[in-house]
Amino acid sequence: MILASLLGGCSAVPDDPLRVGLSPWIGNEPLVLAREQRLLDPARVKVVELSSGAEAKRNLRNGLVNAAALSVGDAARLVDSGIPVRVVGVLTVSAGGDAVMARPGIESAASLRGKRIAVEPGSPGARLFARLLEASGLHENEIDIVLIEAGHHERMLRGAEVDAVATFAPISTRLALDGYRTLLDSRALVEEFVTVLVVRADALPRQEDNLVHLLEAWARALLIFEHSPELVARLLATGAQLEPDAYLTALAGARRVSLAEGVFRLSGDPPPLAEQAAAGVTNRSRGTRRDAPSWEALFDAESSRRALAQTRDMR
């Protein structure tokens, strides 16, 4: 009954659907639910599940999707590399879901000396791993860093190809259930890892109505997550390769952001997200980079603002 009450009204079907790429990050699950429960009109929005944030970014760069859920740092790096994009929504803040996981027997960061660690370049996990190194006093030349996308991390750690991985839930949840150790997670770095909805600038004019539809569906899905988490777990746990109870644990690793908070974070001069975006670009090049992107051009709150206006009466 709750699902039917949140479907909302029908609208005209456009010729060109919005294609949005999602990594398996647990924070993206409301958009998976929105697709599965038909909160999204499939003629207007196609959700494309991909193996990693790097693959989502690559698909966006190459025009295979015209929107994606990415870290705010990734959005800034796309602009810095010459790919014009806009951040039109704020989805999640990591709250423990990003984690550095190690095989049993490695009890601390110091134990990583001389070991192999899998890291996806430019990912929140890579940033978390850098913080772990800083805190432990280890240097990169004391460990063997394997640069590889997150879709390979679990297989490599279980197969003893690496000793640790910098990854995210639900991968980190599955590993923890099987006895792998958490050396550091994003609970120690509140507000540093933000996932946003990014759209190619060349697609925005013709896709804005579809983006508003997507963000409305996000808001409707959040209500289901809030009021019926056990239902969500029954519907989506299998896709995350978890039992329902473990799925609920994984969900706790991401704080889902309301449309109202998203509008706030995208607005202002500079907007609150500017600091995280600037840090993401600086970290990529270790301080040697071009001038900062225009924050006014990067962040666009209009789609979120329109979606918020159309969902204010939801309870």
C-alpha positions in Angstrom: 0.0 0.0 0.0 2.8 2.4 0.9 4.4 1.8 -2.5 1.2 2.5 -4.5 0.6 5.8 -2.5 4.1 7.1 -3.5 3.9 6.5 -7.2 2.7 10.0 -8.0 1.0 11.2 -11.2 1.7 10.3 -14.8 3.3 12.7 -17.2 4.2 13.0 -20.9 6.7 10.5 -22.2 9.8 12.1 -23.8 11.6 10.6 -26.7 15.0 10.6 -25.1 15.2 8.9 -21.7 17.7 9.9 -19.1 20.4 7.2 -18.6 21.8 7.3 -15.1 24.8 5.1 -14.1 25.1 3.6 -10.6 27.9 1.8 -8.9 27.1 -0.9 -6.3 27.6 1.6 -3.5 24.9 1.0 -0.8 24.0 4.7 -0.9 22.6 4.3 -4.4 20.0 1.7 -3.3 17.0 4.2 -3.2 17.4 4.6 -7.0 17.5 0.8 -7.5 14.3 0.6 -5.4 12.7 3.4 -7.4 13.3 1.4 -10.6 12.1 -1.9 -9.1 9.0 -0.4 -7.6 8.1 1.7 -10.7 8.6 5.0 -8.9 10.5 5.8 -12.1 8.9 5.8 -15.5 11.2 3.5 -17.5 10.4 5.6 -20.6 11.8 8.6 -18.9 14.7 7.3 -16.8 16.8 4.2 -17.3 18.9 3.1 -14.3 22.2 1.4 -15.5 23.9 -0.6 -12.8 27.7 -0.7 -13.2 30.6 -2.4 -11.4 32.3 0.6 -9.9 32.4 4.4 -9.5 35.3 4.4 -12.1 33.1 2.6 -14.6 30.2 5.0 -14.0 32.6 8.0 -14.5 34.0 6.4 -17.7 30.5 5.8 -19.0 29.6 9.5 -18.3 32.8 10.7 -19.9 32.1 8.7 -23.0 28.4 9.6 -23.3 27.1 6.1 -22.6 25.1 7.5 -19.8 24.2 11.1 -19.4 24.0 11.2 -15.6 25.7 9.2 -12.8 25.9 9.0 -9.0 29.5 9.9 -8.3 31.6 11.4 -5.5 31.7 15.2 -5.4 35.4 14.9 -5.9 34.8 12.9 -9.1 32.5 15.6 -10.4 35.2 18.3 -9.9 37.9 16.1 -11.5 35.7 15.6 -14.6 35.4 19.4 -14.9 39.2 19.7 -14.3 39.9 17.3 -17.1 37.8 19.2 -19.6 34.4 17.3 -19.3 31.7 19.8 -18.5 29.2 18.4 -16.0 26.8 19.8 -13.4 26.0 18.6 -9.9 22.2 18.7 -9.7 21.4 16.6 -6.6 23.0 15.4 -3.4 22.3 11.7 -2.6 24.3 10.4 0.4 27.0 11.1 3.0 29.2 8.1 3.8 28.8 7.1 7.4 31.0 4.0 7.7 30.2 2.4 4.4 33.6 3.3 2.9 36.3 1.1 4.6 39.8 -0.3 4.4 39.4 -4.0 4.9 42.3 -6.4 5.5 42.7 -10.2 5.7 42.6 -11.9 9.2 45.9 -11.5 10.9 46.4 -7.8 9.9 45.2 -6.0 13.0 46.5 -2.4 12.3 47.7 -0.1 9.6 51.3 -0.7 10.7 50.8 -4.4 9.8 50.4 -3.3 6.1 54.1 -2.6 5.7 55.3 -4.7 2.8 51.8 -5.9 1.9 49.6 -5.5 -1.3 46.6 -3.2 -1.1 44.0 -2.8 -3.9 42.7 0.8 -4.4 40.5 2.3 -7.0 42.2 5.5 -8.2 40.4 8.7 -7.4 37.7 6.9 -5.3 36.5 7.8 -1.8 38.3 4.6 -0.7 41.6 5.9 -2.1 41.1 9.0 -0.1 40.3 7.0 3.0 43.4 4.8 2.5 45.5 8.0 2.2 44.2 9.1 5.6 45.0 5.7 7.0 48.6 6.0 5.8 48.9 9.5 7.2 47.7 8.3 10.6 50.0 5.3 10.7 53.1 7.1 9.5 53.5 4.6 6.6 54.7 5.9 3.3 53.5 4.7 -0.1 56.9 3.2 -0.9 56.6 0.9 2.0 53.6 -0.9 0.6 52.5 -2.3 -2.8 49.5 -0.4 -4.0 47.5 -2.2 -6.7 45.5 0.3 -8.7 42.3 -1.5 -9.8 38.6 -0.8 -9.9 36.4 -1.7 -6.9 34.6 -4.4 -8.8 37.7 -6.6 -8.5 38.5 -5.9 -4.8 36.4 -8.7 -3.2 37.6 -11.4 -5.5 41.3 -10.3 -5.1 41.1 -10.2 -1.3 39.3 -13.5 -1.0 41.8 -15.1 -3.4 44.8 -13.8 -1.5 46.0 -11.7 -4.5 46.1 -8.7 -2.1 46.2 -8.3 1.7 43.8 -5.4 2.0 41.3 -3.3 -0.1 40.0 0.2 0.1 36.3 -0.4 -0.8 32.7 0.3 0.1 29.5 -1.4 1.3 28.0 -3.8 0.5 31.4 -5.2 -0.4 32.9 -4.2 3.0 29.8 -5.7 4.7 30.2 -9.1 3.0 33.9 -9.1 3.9 33.3 -8.2 7.5 30.7 -11.0 7.9 33.4 -13.4 6.8 36.0 -12.3 9.3 38.0 -9.7 7.4 39.2 -6.8 9.5 38.1 -3.1 9.3 41.2 -1.0 9.7 39.5 2.4 9.1 36.0 3.4 7.9 34.3 6.7 7.0 32.7 7.1 10.4 36.0 8.6 11.4 35.8 11.2 8.7 32.2 12.6 8.9 31.1 14.7 5.9 34.1 14.1 3.8 32.6 11.5 1.4 29.5 12.9 -0.4 27.7 11.2 -3.4 26.0 13.5 -5.8 23.9 13.2 -9.0 26.1 14.4 -11.9 24.8 15.2 -15.4 26.6 16.1 -18.5 26.2 19.8 -19.2 25.3 19.1 -22.9 22.4 16.8 -21.7 21.0 19.1 -19.0 18.7 21.4 -21.2 16.8 18.5 -22.7 16.9 16.2 -19.7 16.0 18.7 -16.9 12.4 17.4 -16.6 13.6 13.8 -16.4 16.1 14.8 -13.8 13.3 16.4 -11.7 11.4 13.1 -12.2 14.4 11.2 -11.0 14.9 13.4 -7.9 11.2 13.1 -7.1 11.5 9.3 -7.2 14.6 9.6 -4.9 12.4 11.5 -2.4 9.6 8.9 -2.6 12.1 6.1 -2.2 13.6 7.7 0.9 10.1 7.6 2.5 10.0 3.9 1.9 13.5 3.4 3.4 12.4 5.5 6.4 9.1 3.9 7.1 9.6 0.3 5.8 13.3 -0.7 6.0 12.4 -4.4 6.5 10.4 -4.3 3.3 13.3 -2.7 1.5 15.7 -5.4 2.8 13.4 -8.1 1.6 13.2 -6.5 -1.8 16.9 -5.6 -2.4 19.1 -7.7 -0.1 19.6 -10.5 -2.7 20.9 -8.0 -5.2 23.5 -6.9 -2.7 24.4 -10.6 -2.0 23.4 -10.2 1.7 20.8 -11.6 4.0 18.1 -9.0 5.0 19.6 -8.4 8.5 23.1 -7.8 7.0 21.6 -5.6 4.3 20.1 -3.3 7.0 23.6 -3.2 8.6 25.1 -2.2 5.3 22.4 0.6 4.8 23.6 2.2 8.0 26.9 2.9 6.3 25.3 5.7 4.2 23.2 8.6 5.4 20.6 9.4 2.7 20.2 13.1 2.0 16.7 14.7 1.6 15.9 17.1 -1.2 15.7 20.0 1.2 19.2 19.3 2.5 20.4 18.8 -1.1 19.1 22.2 -2.2 20.9 23.8 0.7 24.2 22.0 0.0 24.1 23.1 -3.7 23.2 26.7 -3.1 25.2 29.8 -2.1 28.5 31.4 -3.3 30.3 29.2 -2.8 27.9 26.3 -1.9 28.7 24.1 1.1 29.9 21.3 -1.2 32.7 23.5 -2.8 35.2 22.6 -0.1 34.9 18.8 -0.7 35.0 19.4 -4.5 38.2 21.5 -4.2 39.8 18.8 -2.0 39.0 16.1 -4.5 40.8 17.9 -7.3 43.7 18.9 -5.2 44.2 15.3 -3.9 44.3 14.0 -7.5 47.3 16.1 -8.4 48.9 16.6 -5.0 48.4 20.3 -5.1 49.6 21.0 -8.7 46.5 21.8 -10.7 44.8 24.5 -12.7 42.7 27.1 -11.1 39.6 25.9 -9.3 36.5 25.3 -11.5 33.7 27.9 -11.3 31.6 26.6 -8.4 28.6 28.6 -9.7 28.9 26.7 -13.0 29.5 23.3 -11.4 26.6 23.3 -8.9 23.1 23.7 -10.1 20.3 23.4 -7.5 17.4 24.1 -9.9 16.4 20.5 -10.6 16.5 19.6 -6.9 14.6 22.8 -6.1 11.8 21.9 -8.6 11.6 18.3 -7.3 11.4 19.6 -3.7 8.5 21.9 -4.6 6.6 19.0 -6.2 7.1 16.6 -3.2 6.5 19.0 -0.3 3.1 17.4 0.5 4.6 13.9 1.0 4.5 12.5 4.5 
